[in-house]
C-alpha cells in the first residue's frame, strides 16, 4: 500500500479521475474495481468513484501493476483538432463526431482528450468537464483551467446546466407523451460492462426526461429530449422502454431493425446527438448557450422521397 496526499492541482477532482491520472498504464476497469472493493481509502474511509478529493486528503492506493507506456504508444496518438463551437481562456467546446470515444480506456487506445492534448502541446491544462458515449455526437465541453473544471462540474452535479439531445427513433412517437419519469438501475455484468434498465427497486434512481416531437416521417420520429436528471444511458433506456428505440442503438435498440435499416438506408450509427448546452460561465457567471446542428444525414432520412 502507498499513501498519496492530494495537492492543490487536484483539489476538487473526482476520485476516479485522480487515480486514472496517478496510475497511468493501469486498465480503467481495474481502477474502478479497486474503488468498488474498498481497497482505495480517502482519509482512512471508503469512497466512491465520484467522491471529490480535497487538497490535503490522504488517498490510500493498493499495489497495482502499471504497464510501461512506450514512446511508440504515446506517438501513436494522432494530433487532432475538432470543430470548435466556443473557446476562451477558460473553456473549450467542440463538436464531437460519432464513433470517437471521449477518452482512452476499456479497449480504446485514445479519444478526444488525448488527441487534443497531442494537438495542443502548449496547453498547460485540458480536462473533460463531462462525457458522451462513443456513438453519441455533438457538444463536448472541456476546461482549460482547474478552477473552471471544478465550477463547471459542480453545475453538472447540481443540475444547473440545461442539456437537450436530438434523438431519431423508430416509429411515431406519441405527441402526448411529453414526460418520462421512470426509475433506472445500473448494473455490471460479469465482464464489467454497464447495463441500465427500468425497474422498481430500492436502489433504482428517479430519472426524468422531457420529450418533444420535432418531425416525423417515413416511420421515424426526430425528438428533442431534455434531461432533468443525468443518469447513465438515460435517454436510450427511456425511449426504448416506450417501444421507440433510438435508430442504430447497439445496446438497447432493435438489432434486426438496425441491421435492415443500415442495409436499406445506408445509416449505421446511433442517432443520438448532444445539440444544446447552457451553463453559467465559471469566470464571470454570465449564461452561455451553445448549439450543435443536427447532422445533415439525419435530415435526409426524414425528407420526402
LINHU-V179610 format. One record per residue. N is the residue number from 0. RES is the residue in one small letter. PHI is phi in degrees with one decimal (* if undefined). OMEGA is omega in degrees with one decimal (* if undefined). NEAR is the number of other ideal C-beta (glycine too) atoms within 10 Angstrom. Layout:
n: (N/N)
res: (RES/RES)
phi: (PHI/PHI)
omega: (OMEGA/OMEGA)
near: (NEAR/NEAR)
This chain:
n: (0/1/2/3/4/5/6/7/8/9/10/11/12/13/14/15/16/17/18/19/20/21/22/23/24/25/26/27/28/29/30/31/32/33/34/35/36/37/38/39/40/41/42/43/44/45/46/47/48/49/50/51/52/53/54/55/56/57/58/59/60/61/62/63/64/65/66/67/68/69/70/71/72/73/74/75/76/77/78/79/80/81/82/83/84/85/86/87/88/89/90/91/92/93/94/95/96/97/98/99/100/101/102/103/104/105/106/107/108/109/110/111/112/113/114/115/116/117/118/119/120/121/122/123/124/125/126/127/128/129/130/131/132/133/134/135/136/137/138/139/140/141/142/143/144/145/146/147/148/149/150/151/152/153/154/155/156/157/158/159/160/161/162/163/164/165/166/167/168/169/170/171/172/173/174/175/176/177/178/179/180/181/182/183/184/185/186/187/188/189/190/191/192/193/194/195/196/197/198/199/200/201/202/203/204/205/206/207/208/209/210/211/212/213/214/215/216/217/218/219/220/221/222/223/224/225/226/227/228/229/230/231/232/233/234/235/236/237/238/239/240/241/242/243/244/245/246/247/248/249/250/251/252/253/254/255/256/257/258/259/260/261/262/263/264/265/266/267/268/269/270/271/272/273/274/275/276/277/278/279/280/281/282/283/284/285/286/287/288/289/290/291/292/293/294/295/296/297/298/299/300/301/302/303/304)
res: (x/x/x/x/x/x/x/x/x/x/x/x/x/x/x/x/x/x/x/x/x/x/x/x/x/x/x/x/x/x/x/x/x/x/x/x/x/x/x/x/x/x/x/x/x/x/x/x/x/x/x/x/x/x/x/x/x/x/x/x/x/x/x/x/x/x/x/x/x/x/x/x/x/x/x/x/x/x/x/x/x/x/x/x/x/x/x/x/x/x/x/x/x/x/x/x/x/x/x/x/x/x/x/x/x/x/x/x/x/x/x/x/x/x/x/x/x/x/x/x/x/x/x/x/x/x/x/x/x/x/x/x/x/x/x/x/x/x/x/x/x/x/x/x/x/x/x/x/x/x/x/x/x/x/x/x/x/x/x/x/x/x/x/x/x/x/x/x/x/x/x/x/x/x/x/x/x/x/x/x/x/x/x/x/x/x/x/x/x/x/x/x/x/x/x/x/x/x/x/x/x/x/x/x/x/x/x/x/x/x/x/x/x/x/x/x/x/x/x/x/x/x/x/x/x/x/x/x/x/x/x/x/x/x/x/x/x/x/x/x/x/x/x/x/x/x/x/x/x/x/x/x/x/x/x/x/x/x/x/x/x/x/x/x/x/x/x/x/x/x/x/x/x/x/x/x/x/x/x/x/x/x/x/x/x/x/x/x/x/x/x/x/x/x/x/x/x/x/x/x/x/x/x/x/x)
phi: (*/-135.8/-115.1/-121.4/-91.1/-70.4/-94.6/-62.0/-66.0/-104.9/-57.2/88.1/-78.3/-64.7/-59.6/-62.7/-67.4/-59.5/-71.8/-62.4/-77.5/-71.2/-105.9/-58.5/99.8/-86.6/-56.2/-56.3/-62.4/-70.6/-59.6/-67.6/-65.2/-71.6/-68.4/-63.2/-75.9/87.8/-71.1/-90.0/-125.1/-116.2/52.7/73.4/-112.6/-64.5/-144.0/-99.5/-58.5/-92.8/-61.7/-90.7/-86.0/-123.0/-51.4/101.3/-61.1/-108.2/-104.4/-87.9/-115.0/-72.1/-63.3/-137.6/-89.4/-98.6/-72.9/-68.0/-95.1/-75.0/-63.5/-65.0/-65.9/-64.6/-69.4/-73.0/-76.2/-78.1/-68.8/-151.0/-97.0/-119.7/-52.0/-89.8/-99.4/-164.6/-157.6/-145.2/-72.0/-105.3/-132.0/-143.3/-117.3/-121.6/-98.4/-79.0/-77.2/-66.4/88.0/-113.6/-69.9/-78.8/-153.2/-73.8/128.8/51.8/88.3/-107.1/-70.1/-158.2/-141.8/-56.5/-65.0/-66.0/-68.3/-67.8/-61.8/-67.2/-76.6/-126.5/-62.5/-81.0/-68.3/-78.3/-150.3/-157.1/-137.8/-70.7/-82.6/-148.0/-132.3/-127.6/-59.6/-54.1/-85.3/-88.0/-101.0/114.0/-62.3/-130.8/-105.4/-126.6/-105.7/-106.2/-141.4/-60.7/-62.3/-66.3/-60.1/-67.0/-67.9/-70.4/-64.1/-61.6/-64.3/-63.5/-67.9/-87.7/60.3/-90.3/-94.3/-124.4/-121.3/-124.9/-113.3/-94.5/-135.7/-108.0/-119.6/-76.7/90.0/-94.7/-67.3/-62.6/-66.6/-87.6/-93.7/-109.2/-129.7/-112.2/-127.1/-134.0/-74.0/-121.4/-119.1/-98.2/-129.2/-120.7/-83.9/-60.3/-87.8/83.1/-88.8/-74.7/-145.7/-120.8/-143.4/-79.9/-158.9/-83.9/-151.0/-66.8/-99.5/-71.0/-110.5/-58.5/-139.3/-126.1/-125.9/-104.9/-119.4/-131.6/-79.4/-94.4/-160.6/-140.2/-169.0/56.2/74.1/-127.8/-128.5/-97.0/-117.8/-101.8/-121.2/-99.9/-99.4/-89.7/-129.8/-115.3/-80.8/-57.3/56.1/-55.5/-63.5/-60.4/-74.5/-59.6/-69.1/-64.5/-61.2/-90.7/83.8/-131.6/-67.3/-67.6/-57.0/81.5/-67.5/-78.4/-107.4/-113.5/-90.7/-92.0/-62.6/-64.7/-68.9/-58.7/-64.3/-65.9/-64.8/-64.5/-70.4/-84.6/-111.6/69.3/-120.6/-121.8/-100.1/-81.4/-89.7/-133.1/-140.8/-77.4/-101.0/-144.5/-145.0/-126.9/-160.3/-87.9/-61.5/-67.6/-90.0/-121.2/84.4/-68.7/-74.7/-110.0/-123.9/-121.0/-135.3/-123.7/-63.7/-62.1/-52.0/-61.0/-67.7/-67.4/-59.4/-61.7/-73.2/-101.3/-76.4/-57.1/-68.2)
omega: (171.5/179.7/-177.5/177.4/-178.8/178.9/-176.9/-178.3/-179.1/-178.9/178.8/-177.9/173.4/-179.0/-178.8/179.2/176.9/-178.6/-179.8/178.0/179.7/-173.4/-179.6/-178.7/176.1/179.7/-179.0/-178.2/-179.8/178.0/179.8/179.9/-178.4/174.8/-178.3/-177.1/-179.4/179.9/175.3/179.2/174.0/-175.7/176.0/179.2/175.8/-178.7/178.8/-179.5/-176.9/175.2/178.2/177.3/-177.1/178.4/-178.1/176.0/175.7/-177.6/175.5/-176.1/-180.0/177.5/176.7/178.4/-179.2/178.5/177.8/178.2/-177.2/177.4/178.0/-179.7/178.7/-179.2/-178.5/176.9/-178.2/174.0/-179.4/170.2/178.2/-179.6/-176.9/177.9/178.4/174.3/168.8/-175.7/-177.8/-168.0/170.5/175.2/-178.5/177.6/-176.3/175.3/175.1/176.5/178.7/178.1/178.7/176.9/178.5/179.7/178.6/177.1/178.9/-175.0/-178.2/179.5/-177.1/-173.8/179.1/-179.6/178.6/177.6/178.6/-178.9/-176.7/-176.2/-179.8/-177.9/-179.0/-177.9/176.7/-176.2/175.0/173.8/-179.3/-176.6/170.5/174.0/-178.0/-175.8/177.2/178.3/170.8/-171.2/176.3/-174.3/177.7/178.7/179.2/175.7/178.3/-179.3/178.4/-179.7/-176.0/-179.8/179.0/178.4/173.8/178.9/178.8/-178.1/-178.7/-179.8/176.9/175.3/176.5/-175.5/177.5/178.4/169.1/178.7/175.0/-174.8/174.2/174.8/-180.0/-179.6/179.5/-175.3/178.6/177.1/-172.4/-178.1/173.8/-179.0/-174.8/-179.0/-179.3/177.9/179.3/178.7/174.8/176.8/-176.2/-179.5/179.9/-179.4/-178.9/172.4/-175.2/179.1/173.2/-177.0/173.6/-174.8/-176.7/177.5/176.7/-176.2/178.4/-175.8/-174.6/176.0/175.7/-172.5/176.9/177.4/178.7/-177.8/176.8/179.5/173.4/178.2/179.6/174.2/174.0/-174.2/163.3/-179.9/176.7/-178.3/177.6/173.3/-174.8/-178.9/176.4/176.2/-174.4/-176.4/-177.0/-177.6/180.0/-177.4/179.1/-179.2/179.4/173.3/-180.0/-178.0/177.6/177.8/175.3/-179.8/-174.7/-175.2/-175.2/-174.3/177.3/-170.3/-179.6/-179.6/176.5/-178.0/179.7/-179.0/178.6/-179.4/-173.6/-174.1/177.7/-178.9/-171.7/-178.8/175.0/-172.9/175.9/-170.7/176.1/-169.6/-177.5/177.1/176.7/-178.1/175.8/-179.2/-175.0/-178.4/-175.2/174.1/-179.7/-177.1/177.7/178.2/-176.5/-179.9/172.9/-176.8/176.2/-177.9/-176.2/-177.9/175.3/-177.4/179.3/179.8/-176.3/-178.5/178.5/-179.1/*)
near: (8/8/10/15/10/20/10/10/10/21/16/18/23/17/22/18/19/23/23/18/12/15/17/10/11/17/16/18/14/13/23/18/13/17/19/14/10/11/15/22/16/19/13/8/9/13/19/12/14/12/19/17/22/14/13/11/19/13/21/16/18/12/8/15/9/10/10/7/10/9/7/7/13/11/9/11/16/10/12/13/10/18/10/10/17/14/12/12/9/17/22/22/22/20/18/23/13/19/12/19/21/20/18/17/17/13/9/14/11/20/19/22/18/20/19/20/16/16/14/14/7/4/12/8/14/15/19/19/23/18/15/22/18/16/19/24/26/27/23/26/24/24/21/18/17/17/14/23/24/16/20/24/22/13/15/15/13/8/12/12/19/14/21/19/24/22/29/25/26/23/15/13/23/13/11/6/11/12/9/21/12/18/16/21/18/15/11/13/8/5/6/14/11/11/14/20/17/17/12/8/11/6/9/17/13/11/24/15/23/14/23/13/17/14/14/16/13/11/11/21/24/21/23/16/22/15/20/16/13/13/20/15/20/22/25/24/26/25/26/21/15/16/12/23/24/28/26/22/26/13/18/19/21/19/11/8/15/21/12/11/21/14/10/8/14/10/17/15/21/25/28/28/25/22/21/18/24/14/21/15/15/21/14/7/8/7/9/16/10/18/13/21/12/20/19/7/12/21/13/11/18/16/9/5/4)
